[in-house]
Amino acid sequence: MNHNDRPCIDVCRYDDDTDWCFGCGMTKREKKAWKRVPAYREAIRAALPLRLEALSVEGHVTGPGAGKKHRE
């Protein structure tokens, strides 16, 4: 797996409670581990779909749309 296979989509906005990124689901710590410890990549990637689903159920915009400014 190379750097281009990373789940990060450059949204980098985080939920205050979970520290999960609204764009990809990774935490800041996992983003660092992705670069430094390739052995963790499979476990990190496996956790992301459920995290993004949980954020979505809570009413958050996830994925690429999370990077767009929303009117309140």
Secondary structure as GFF3:
##gff-version 3
##sequence-region A 1 72
A	DSSP	three_ten_helix	3	5	.	.	.	ID=ss1
A	DSSP	alpha_helix	28	36	.	.	.	ID=ss2
A	DSSP	three_ten_helix	38	40	.	.	.	ID=ss3
A	DSSP	alpha_helix	41	57	.	.	.	ID=ss4
A	DSSP	three_ten_helix	63	67	.	.	.	ID=ss5
###
